[in-house]
Amino acid sequence: MSLEARITDLESRLAFQDDTIQALSDELVSQQKVLERLQLQMSALLKRQEEMVGQFESFEEEAPPPHY
């Protein structure tokens, strides 16, 4: 294999590697955005659950009605 052919082959491989790295980087950015959105949703759900648990606990702590 000639030197010119080897250099052409290496340049071709480098171009494909650059494309692959860029595609992986783009996908990583996309996944990070999804992860951040899911973390925000999880935080909101945990906050709502804590509020609901607090409401139910306050009902349980009340004295029974007089007809008991």
N, CA, C and O atoms as a GROMACS GRO file, in nm:
protein
  272
    1MET      N    1   0.085  -0.117   0.000
    1MET     CA    2   0.000   0.000   0.000
    1MET      C    3   0.090   0.124   0.000
    1MET      O    4   0.184   0.134   0.078
    2SER      N    5   0.060   0.216  -0.088
    2SER     CA    6   0.144   0.334  -0.100
    2SER      C    7   0.118   0.430   0.016
    2SER      O    8   0.016   0.421   0.084
    3LEU      N    9   0.209   0.519   0.035
    3LEU     CA   10   0.198   0.618   0.140
    3LEU      C   11   0.076   0.708   0.118
    3LEU      O   12   0.006   0.742   0.213
    4GLU      N   13   0.052   0.744  -0.006
    4GLU     CA   14  -0.063   0.829  -0.038
    4GLU      C   15  -0.195   0.757  -0.006
    4GLU      O   16  -0.288   0.819   0.046
    5ALA      N   17  -0.202   0.630  -0.037
    5ALA     CA   18  -0.322   0.552  -0.010
    5ALA      C   19  -0.343   0.538   0.142
    5ALA      O   20  -0.456   0.546   0.190
    6ARG      N   21  -0.234   0.518   0.214
    6ARG     CA   22  -0.244   0.507   0.360
    6ARG      C   23  -0.292   0.638   0.422
    6ARG      O   24  -0.374   0.638   0.513
    7ILE      N   25  -0.240   0.749   0.372
    7ILE     CA   26  -0.281   0.880   0.424
    7ILE      C   27  -0.428   0.905   0.392
    7ILE      O   28  -0.503   0.955   0.477
    8THR      N   29  -0.470   0.871   0.272
    8THR     CA   30  -0.611   0.887   0.234
    8THR      C   31  -0.700   0.802   0.323
    8THR      O   32  -0.806   0.847   0.367
    9ASP      N   33  -0.658   0.678   0.350
    9ASP     CA   34  -0.733   0.589   0.437
    9ASP      C   35  -0.743   0.647   0.579
    9ASP      O   36  -0.849   0.644   0.640
   10LEU      N   37  -0.633   0.700   0.630
   10LEU     CA   38  -0.633   0.760   0.764
   10LEU      C   39  -0.723   0.884   0.769
   10LEU      O   40  -0.795   0.905   0.866
   11GLU      N   41  -0.718   0.965   0.665
   11GLU     CA   42  -0.804   1.084   0.660
   11GLU      C   43  -0.952   1.045   0.657
   11GLU      O   44  -1.036   1.108   0.720
   12SER      N   45  -0.981   0.940   0.582
   12SER     CA   46  -1.118   0.891   0.575
   12SER      C   47  -1.165   0.841   0.712
   12SER      O   48  -1.276   0.872   0.756
   13ARG      N   49  -1.081   0.763   0.778
   13ARG     CA   50  -1.115   0.713   0.911
   13ARG      C   51  -1.133   0.828   1.010
   13ARG      O   52  -1.224   0.825   1.093
   14LEU      N   53  -1.048   0.928   1.001
   14LEU     CA   54  -1.058   1.044   1.090
   14LEU      C   55  -1.190   1.117   1.068
   14LEU      O   56  -1.254   1.160   1.164
   15ALA      N   57  -1.230   1.131   0.944
   15ALA     CA   58  -1.356   1.199   0.914
   15ALA      C   59  -1.474   1.122   0.973
   15ALA      O   60  -1.564   1.182   1.033
   16PHE      N   61  -1.474   0.989   0.958
   16PHE     CA   62  -1.580   0.908   1.016
   16PHE      C   63  -1.579   0.915   1.169
   16PHE      O   64  -1.685   0.920   1.232
   17GLN      N   65  -1.461   0.916   1.227
   17GLN     CA   66  -1.450   0.926   1.372
   17GLN      C   67  -1.502   1.062   1.421
   17GLN      O   68  -1.571   1.069   1.522
   18ASP      N   69  -1.469   1.167   1.350
   18ASP     CA   70  -1.520   1.300   1.385
   18ASP      C   71  -1.672   1.303   1.380
   18ASP      O   72  -1.736   1.359   1.469
   19ASP      N   73  -1.729   1.244   1.277
   19ASP     CA   74  -1.875   1.239   1.265
   19ASP      C   75  -1.936   1.160   1.380
   19ASP      O   76  -2.038   1.199   1.437
   20THR      N   77  -1.875   1.048   1.413
   20THR     CA   78  -1.925   0.963   1.522
   20THR      C   79  -1.915   1.036   1.656
   20THR      O   80  -2.009   1.031   1.736
   21ILE      N   81  -1.804   1.101   1.680
   21ILE     CA   82  -1.787   1.175   1.805
   21ILE      C   83  -1.890   1.287   1.816
   21ILE      O   84  -1.947   1.308   1.923
   22GLN      N   85  -1.915   1.357   1.706
   22GLN     CA   86  -2.015   1.465   1.708
   22GLN      C   87  -2.156   1.409   1.733
   22GLN      O   88  -2.233   1.468   1.808
   23ALA      N   89  -2.187   1.297   1.669
   23ALA     CA   90  -2.319   1.235   1.690
   23ALA      C   91  -2.334   1.191   1.836
   23ALA      O   92  -2.441   1.210   1.896
   24LEU      N   93  -2.230   1.133   1.893
   24LEU     CA   94  -2.236   1.091   2.034
   24LEU      C   95  -2.248   1.211   2.127
   24LEU      O   96  -2.320   1.206   2.226
   25SER      N   97  -2.177   1.317   2.096
   25SER     CA   98  -2.185   1.438   2.176
   25SER      C   99  -2.325   1.497   2.171
   25SER      O  100  -2.379   1.538   2.274
   26ASP      N  101  -2.384   1.502   2.053
   26ASP     CA  102  -2.521   1.553   2.039
   26ASP      C  103  -2.619   1.468   2.118
   26ASP      O  104  -2.709   1.522   2.184
   27GLU      N  105  -2.602   1.338   2.113
   27GLU     CA  106  -2.691   1.248   2.187
   27GLU      C  107  -2.673   1.266   2.337
   27GLU      O  108  -2.770   1.261   2.413
   28LEU      N  109  -2.550   1.287   2.380
   28LEU     CA  110  -2.523   1.309   2.522
   28LEU      C  111  -2.591   1.437   2.571
   28LEU      O  112  -2.647   1.440   2.680
   29VAL      N  113  -2.587   1.542   2.491
   29VAL     CA  114  -2.655   1.667   2.526
   29VAL      C  115  -2.805   1.644   2.536
   29VAL      O  116  -2.870   1.693   2.629
   30SER      N  117  -2.859   1.570   2.442
   30SER     CA  118  -3.002   1.540   2.443
   30SER      C  119  -3.039   1.460   2.568
   30SER      O  120  -3.139   1.490   2.633
   31GLN      N  121  -2.962   1.361   2.601
   31GLN     CA  122  -2.988   1.279   2.719
   31GLN      C  123  -2.976   1.361   2.848
   31GLN      O  124  -3.052   1.339   2.942
   32GLN      N  125  -2.884   1.455   2.851
   32GLN     CA  126  -2.868   1.540   2.968
   32GLN      C  127  -2.991   1.628   2.989
   32GLN      O  128  -3.035   1.650   3.102
   33LYS      N  129  -3.046   1.679   2.879
   33LYS     CA  130  -3.168   1.761   2.888
   33LYS      C  131  -3.284   1.677   2.940
   33LYS      O  132  -3.362   1.724   3.024
   34VAL      N  133  -3.296   1.555   2.892
   34VAL     CA  134  -3.402   1.465   2.939
   34VAL      C  135  -3.383   1.436   3.088
   34VAL      O  136  -3.479   1.438   3.164
   35LEU      N  137  -3.261   1.410   3.128
   35LEU     CA  138  -3.231   1.380   3.267
   35LEU      C  139  -3.266   1.498   3.357
   35LEU      O  140  -3.323   1.480   3.464
   36GLU      N  141  -3.231   1.618   3.315
   36GLU     CA  142  -3.262   1.737   3.395
   36GLU      C  143  -3.414   1.755   3.408
   36GLU      O  144  -3.464   1.788   3.516
   37ARG      N  145  -3.486   1.734   3.298
   37ARG     CA  146  -3.632   1.746   3.302
   37ARG      C  147  -3.692   1.641   3.397
   37ARG      O  148  -3.783   1.672   3.474
   38LEU      N  149  -3.642   1.518   3.392
   38LEU     CA  150  -3.692   1.413   3.480
   38LEU      C  151  -3.660   1.442   3.626
   38LEU      O  152  -3.741   1.412   3.714
   39GLN      N  153  -3.544   1.501   3.653
   39GLN     CA  154  -3.510   1.537   3.790
   39GLN      C  155  -3.604   1.644   3.843
   39GLN      O  156  -3.645   1.639   3.959
   40LEU      N  157  -3.638   1.741   3.759
   40LEU     CA  158  -3.732   1.844   3.801
   40LEU      C  159  -3.870   1.784   3.829
   40LEU      O  160  -3.935   1.820   3.927
   41GLN      N  161  -3.914   1.693   3.744
   41GLN     CA  162  -4.042   1.629   3.763
   41GLN      C  163  -4.042   1.545   3.891
   41GLN      O  164  -4.140   1.543   3.966
   42MET      N  165  -3.932   1.476   3.916
   42MET     CA  166  -3.921   1.394   4.036
   42MET      C  167  -3.924   1.482   4.162
   42MET      O  168  -3.988   1.446   4.261
   43SER      N  169  -3.857   1.594   4.158
   43SER     CA  170  -3.859   1.686   4.271
   43SER      C  171  -4.000   1.737   4.297
   43SER      O  172  -4.044   1.745   4.412
   44ALA      N  173  -4.071   1.772   4.190
   44ALA     CA  174  -4.208   1.820   4.205
   44ALA      C  175  -4.298   1.711   4.263
   44ALA      O  176  -4.381   1.738   4.350
   45LEU      N  177  -4.282   1.588   4.216
   45LEU     CA  178  -4.362   1.477   4.268
   45LEU      C  179  -4.332   1.449   4.414
   45LEU      O  180  -4.424   1.422   4.492
   46LEU      N  181  -4.205   1.455   4.453
   46LEU     CA  182  -4.169   1.433   4.593
   46LEU      C  183  -4.228   1.542   4.682
   46LEU      O  184  -4.275   1.515   4.792
   47LYS      N  185  -4.224   1.665   4.633
   47LYS     CA  186  -4.283   1.775   4.710
   47LYS      C  187  -4.433   1.755   4.727
   47LYS      O  188  -4.486   1.773   4.836
   48ARG      N  189  -4.501   1.717   4.618
   48ARG     CA  190  -4.646   1.692   4.627
   48ARG      C  191  -4.676   1.577   4.722
   48ARG      O  192  -4.772   1.583   4.799
   49GLN      N  193  -4.595   1.473   4.718
   49GLN     CA  194  -4.617   1.358   4.806
   49GLN      C  195  -4.598   1.397   4.952
   49GLN      O  196  -4.675   1.355   5.038
   50GLU      N  197  -4.495   1.477   4.980
   50GLU     CA  198  -4.474   1.522   5.117
   50GLU      C  199  -4.590   1.607   5.165
   50GLU      O  200  -4.631   1.596   5.281
   51GLU      N  201  -4.643   1.692   5.078
   51GLU     CA  202  -4.759   1.773   5.115
   51GLU      C  203  -4.881   1.686   5.144
   51GLU      O  204  -4.955   1.710   5.239
   52MET      N  205  -4.901   1.584   5.062
   52MET     CA  206  -5.016   1.496   5.080
   52MET      C  207  -5.001   1.414   5.207
   52MET      O  208  -5.099   1.394   5.280
   53VAL      N  209  -4.881   1.366   5.235
   53VAL     CA  210  -4.858   1.290   5.357
   53VAL      C  211  -4.885   1.379   5.477
   53VAL      O  212  -4.944   1.335   5.576
   54GLY      N  213  -4.842   1.504   5.470
   54GLY     CA  214  -4.867   1.598   5.579
   54GLY      C  215  -5.016   1.621   5.599
   54GLY      O  216  -5.060   1.634   5.714
   55GLN      N  217  -5.092   1.628   5.494
   55GLN     CA  218  -5.237   1.646   5.506
   55GLN      C  219  -5.302   1.525   5.570
   55GLN      O  220  -5.388   1.540   5.657
   56PHE      N  221  -5.262   1.406   5.529
   56PHE     CA  222  -5.322   1.285   5.585
   56PHE      C  223  -5.285   1.268   5.731
   56PHE      O  224  -5.366   1.221   5.811
   57GLU      N  225  -5.162   1.304   5.767
   57GLU     CA  226  -5.121   1.292   5.907
   57GLU      C  227  -5.201   1.388   5.994
   57GLU      O  228  -5.236   1.353   6.107
   58SER      N  229  -5.231   1.506   5.945
   58SER     CA  230  -5.308   1.601   6.025
   58SER      C  231  -5.450   1.548   6.047
   58SER      O  232  -5.509   1.572   6.153
   59PHE      N  233  -5.506   1.478   5.951
   59PHE     CA  234  -5.639   1.420   5.968
   59PHE      C  235  -5.636   1.308   6.073
   59PHE      O  236  -5.730   1.295   6.151
   60GLU      N  237  -5.531   1.230   6.075
   60GLU     CA  238  -5.521   1.119   6.168
   60GLU      C  239  -5.501   1.167   6.311
   60GLU      O  240  -5.542   1.098   6.405
   61GLU      N  241  -5.439   1.282   6.330
   61GLU     CA  242  -5.410   1.332   6.463
   61GLU      C  243  -5.533   1.398   6.528
   61GLU      O  244  -5.532   1.419   6.649
   62GLU      N  245  -5.636   1.430   6.453
   62GLU     CA  246  -5.755   1.493   6.508
   62GLU      C  247  -5.828   1.394   6.599
   62GLU      O  248  -5.826   1.273   6.578
   63ALA      N  249  -5.893   1.450   6.699
   63ALA     CA  250  -5.970   1.365   6.791
   63ALA      C  251  -6.092   1.310   6.717
   63ALA      O  252  -6.142   1.372   6.624
   64PRO      N  253  -6.138   1.194   6.759
   64PRO     CA  254  -6.257   1.138   6.693
   64PRO      C  255  -6.380   1.225   6.720
   64PRO      O  256  -6.388   1.294   6.822
   65PRO      N  257  -6.473   1.222   6.629
   65PRO     CA  258  -6.594   1.303   6.648
   65PRO      C  259  -6.669   1.260   6.774
   65PRO      O  260  -6.652   1.147   6.819
   66PRO      N  261  -6.754   1.347   6.831
   66PRO     CA  262  -6.822   1.318   6.957
   66PRO      C  263  -6.915   1.196   6.953
   66PRO      O  264  -6.944   1.139   7.058
   67HIS      N  265  -6.961   1.157   6.839
   67HIS     CA  266  -7.056   1.044   6.835
   67HIS      C  267  -6.989   0.909   6.851
   67HIS      O  268  -7.058   0.807   6.845
   68TYR      N  269  -6.858   0.903   6.870
   68TYR     CA  270  -6.790   0.775   6.892
   68TYR      C  271  -6.801   0.734   7.035
   68TYR      O  272  -6.750   0.628   7.072
   0.00000   0.00000   0.00000
